[in-house]
Each structure stands twice: as C-alpha cells, then as structure tokens.
Amino acid sequence: LHKPEWYLTQVLMWIGNHSKFLDDKIQPILDKAGSSVNAGLEFSRALVMLILEKLAADIPCLLYDDTLFCHLVDEVLLFERELYSVHGYLSSFPSCMHILSEESCFQRWLTVEKKFALQKMDSMLSSEAAWISQYKDITDVDEMKVPDCAETFMTLLLVITDRYKNLPTASRKLQFLGLQKELVDDFRIRLTQVMKEETRASLGFRYCAILNAVNYIATVLADWADNV
C-alpha cells in the first residue's frame, strides 16, 4: 500500500516498451482489415483498467492514513501526467481521476489538501523571511516588492489548480475552487491580524510589506480571471 509507484511505473514501462511492436506489427494488420482501432491506445486503455481495479481495492484500505493517502494521490497525478503527455492517452478514455472523483475518496482528498495547505500557510507566515522579498536586491525584477509569504501563497494556489485541473467534471473542479477561496479568505484574515499589530508603525517595514502582499495577490487574481 505504501508503494503505489511500483505498479504505476510498471504500467508506464509496459506501454512504452510495447509501443514500437504495436505500431509496427499490429497496427498494419488492423489497418488492412479496415478497423479504426488504434492498437497502442487500446493496449494502454486495457492496462489503465487494471490500475482502476487496483486503486478501487487499495483506496478503502488507506483512506484514513493521511500520509499514505497523500502519497497515493501524488503518484496517481504524476502517472496521469505522463500517460497523457508522453503516451498520448485520450481524455475520453477511463482514467484514474474518475476513481479520485468518487464521493468518499474525493471528500477525503479535499480534506487532506486543505489540511496540508493550512500547514504550509502556518510555516510560510512564521518564517523569518516571510515579509522579505527574495528579489529585493534585483530592482528590475522586484517592482512590486512582493514579500516571500505572498509569493509562496500564490504558488500554493497554483499548485492546487494544477492538481485538480484534470478532474472529469466541472462540479468537482468547483469544489476545489471553493477550497481555494477559503484559503484566500484565511490568508486575508491572517494578514489583517498581523496588520493590526503594526498599526502604530504604519510606515514601518512590515506594514508596507503587507500592503505590497495584498496588491500582488489582487493583481495575480485579476490575471487569473480569464482562466476558466
């Protein structure tokens, strides 16, 4: 259970190792018979069906172990990325995202994603470099004077989007978007709390850093507004 990468990698190796044989030897037979079947894709589809069976059996056993469950999701997302980008798998075919979208598994994924995102926010705001720009010495890069915590937070949101963008239904994606909105509001509250501590020094370093953080986040969210 703690090494799903073993069978996921094995399947990717089988797909890669058989592709030349399927293209050179099997596909011409199908073409000659007037079949529209793509041998390589059908081979991939059959192997993915085995993975779906394996996941359906494994997930109930690790649903309440955060570490194992997170590791499984991470490995499945890496597997899916390679399956589509390297092996040309079709989005209309069955995929692991259908298993991750099933109610009990999906709600657990959302819960764990939120838990780890909040932990990440705790660590980024308690860091000594939280209010310092990592580009502070490069003036042409750092026009917005973005503190490290704001940049890390927006990267966190971007990573979450990248993880859920291939979910098969819009309703599931919207639930993840709801999580991201919660995180933005949580970050806003945290910034407000820090700002209240700094009101006596409104031209102080940290107060200005908070204003820069808010400006940067608002600008990036506006840029993302066109991303459906």
N, C-alpha and C positions, 0 to 999 in steps of 0.2 A: 504493500500500500504506500510505502514512503518513497517508492521509485517509479512513478508512472512514466518518467522519461525513458525507461528501458523499453517498454513496448511501443511508445510513441515514436522513438528514434528508429526502432526496428522496422516499423511500417514505412517510414520515410526512406529507409535504406532499401527495402524491397521495391518500393515504387521507382526509386532512382536506378537500381540495378537491373530492373526488368524493362525499362522504357525502350532501350535500343532494340531488344528482341521483339517486343510488342509492335514497335513502329516498323521494323524491317521485315519481320516474318509473318506476323499475324494480321496486321492492318491490310496488306495487299490482298490476302485471302478474303477478308470482309469486303474490301472494295470491289473485288472481282465478282463477288456474289451479289453486288448491288445493295449491300447493307449500309445503313447510315451510322452504325455503331462505331465509336472511337475506342479501340482496344485498350489504349493506355488509360483513358478516363474510366472505363468500366472496371479495369483492374484496380484502380485507385478507389473507386466507389465501393467495391466489394471489401477491400481492406478497411476502409473507414467504417463500414457497417460492423466489422468485428470490434473496432475500437469503441463504437457506441454501445455495443453489448457489454464490453469490459467496463466502461465508465458507469453504465447503469447498475452493474453489480457492485462496483467499488464505492461509489459516492455515498450510499447509505452507511457504509462502514466508517467513513471518516468525516461525516457531516459536522460533527461537534468537536473535532480536533482542529483548532484554528490553524496550526502550523501545517498539518498535512493537507488540509483543505486548500489553503492558500497556495501551497506548492503545486497541488494538482491543477488549480486554475491557471497559474503562471505557465506551467508546462503545456497545458492544452492550448493556451493562447499562442505560445511560440510554435507549436505544432501546426495550428491553423494558418498562421502567417506564412510558414514555409510551404505548406500544402498549396496555398493559392498563388504565392509569388513565384515559387520555383517550379512547381509541377502543374500549374495551370488548371487546378481543380475548379469546377464550376459552382457558382453561388446557388444555383438551383438544385444542387445535389444535397443529400443529407450531410450534416456537419455536426461537430462536437458542440457548437453553440446552441443547437436545439436541445441537447441534454442539459447544458448550463442554464437554459431558459425555463426548464420545468420548475414549477412553483416552489417546492421545498428547497431545491438546490439554489434557485435564483435569489430567494429571500435570504438565504444564508450568505450568498456571495455579496449581496448588498450590505448586510450587517457587518461582515468581516472587512469589506472595503472601507466602510465608514470608520470602523474601529482603528484600522491602521492609518487612515488619513488623519484622524484626530491625534493619534500618537505622533505622527510626522509634524503636525502643526505645533504640538507641545514642544518638540525638540527644536524646531526652527525658530520659535519665538524666545526660547530660553538660551539659545546660542549666544556666545559673546559677540559674534559677527552679525547678529540679527538686523541691526539698524545701520550697518556699514555697507556701502556699495562695493561689490567686488571689482568694479571698473573705475574706482574713484581716482586712480592715477592716469586714466586714459580719457582725456577731456572729449575727444571727438566721438567716443563710444557712449559716454555717460551723460548725455544731455539731460536726461530725466532724473539723474541722481537716485536710481532705484535701490532701496535697501535690500539686502540679501533675502530677508524673510518674505518680501513681496514677490521677488523673482522666483524663489523656491515654491511659494504657494501657487503661482500661476503654472509653473511646471507640473506641480502635483495635479492640478485640474486637467492639464493637457494629457498627462499620462492616463488618467482615469478615462478621458474621452477615447483615447487610443485603445484602451482595453475593452470598452463596450461597443465601439462603433460597428462591429460586425455582427451584433445580435440580429436575429432574423426578423424581429417585429419592432415596429415603432413604439408600441406601448411599453416594452421592456427598456428601450433606449430612454424613453421619457422618465421612467422611474430612476434611472441613473442620473438624468439631468436634474431631477428633484433632489437627489443626494448632493450634486454639485452646488445647487442653490442653497441648500442647508449649510454646506461648508463655507460658501461665500459669506453668508449671514453670520456664521460663527466667527469667521475671521474679522468681520466688521466689528462685532462685539468686543473681541479681544483688542483690536486697535483702539476702540473707544476707551476701554479700561486703562490701557497704557497712556492714552492721551490725557485722561483725567488726572493722572499722576504728574503730568508735565505742564499743567495749565499755568503754573506760576512762572514758567520759563518758556513762554510761547515763541520766543525766537531761538530757543535752545536747539541743540543738535538733534535730540530725539524727536522733539515736536515737529521739526521741519522734515525729518525722515518719515514720520507718519503721514504727513501731507503728501510727500512725494510718493509714498506707497499707494495711497488712495488714488492719486492722479494716474499712476501707472496702471493699477488694476482696472480703473474705469476706462482707460484708453484701450487696453487689451480686450476687455469685454466688448467694447464697441467694435473693435476689429473683427471679433468672432461673430458678430451679429448676423453676418451673411452666411455663416456656416450652418446649413440646415441640420 
